[in-house]
């Protein structure tokens, strides 16, 4: 029952967001700002009060004629992080599908779906955390030709409140 409720909340959010725009735009180049190599400074929440810091490199290359990309991150801090994101644009829905994995899991996680509006990308998914279903939100913002900000947060109250658990600031290397 809880899973249905969370899925319903996602559908309502997507419907409201879609209704706000009278015309769907072609967003296949929305992630072009992220192509290339960046230095990444990551803050990651380990438990409710302990943040850890990582520094590393993020590289993104286009795939499938630019309608997708593969991002890899290698960063060092208390441990070594190896992360990957495969981003695919759905031209019919005018939305992106983001698929995350880490070297620890060896599997793709739950895809996040969303789009960019007014220079900000918002993507949502529903995941299991412990024995609960939660919403997960990723936001790309403060985008310039040479830098951007990424923040992931979760909500266990249907999106009324959000708790950040992964924050990254990225600066272009090339």
C-alpha positions, 0 to 999 in steps of 0.5 A: 500500500505504501508503495502505491501511495508513493507512486501515486505521489510521483504521478501527481507531481509529474502531472502538475509539472506537465500541466504547468508547461503548455508546450513541451520543449526539446531537452536533448541538449540539457546535459551538454553543460556537463560534458567534459572533465570536471573537478568534483568536491563532494559532501556525503551524509553517512548518518544523520549528523556525520558528513564526509568529504571527497575530492575527485574527477568527473568525466562525461561523454556523449553517447547515441548521437548526443541523446544520452551520456555516460558519466563516471566519478572517481573520488577519494575521501574516507574511502574511494568512490567509483560512480557511474550514471547513464543518462538517456533522453526520451524524445517522446516524453521530453524527459531524461531517465538517469540510471546510477551505479557504483562499484560497490553495488555492481547494479543499476539503481532505480532510475530517476526521471525528470527534466530541466526548467528555467535552467534547473534540472529536477529528477525524482525516483522512489526507492526502498530505504530499510523497510520504508519507501522514500522519494529521492530527488536530484537537482542540477543548478547554478549552471555556468559554462564552467561549473555547476552544483548537484544535490541529492535529497530524500523525503520520507513524508511524500515530499513535504520535507527533504534531507540532503545526503549528497552534495557536489560542486563541480568545476571544469578542468577541460 
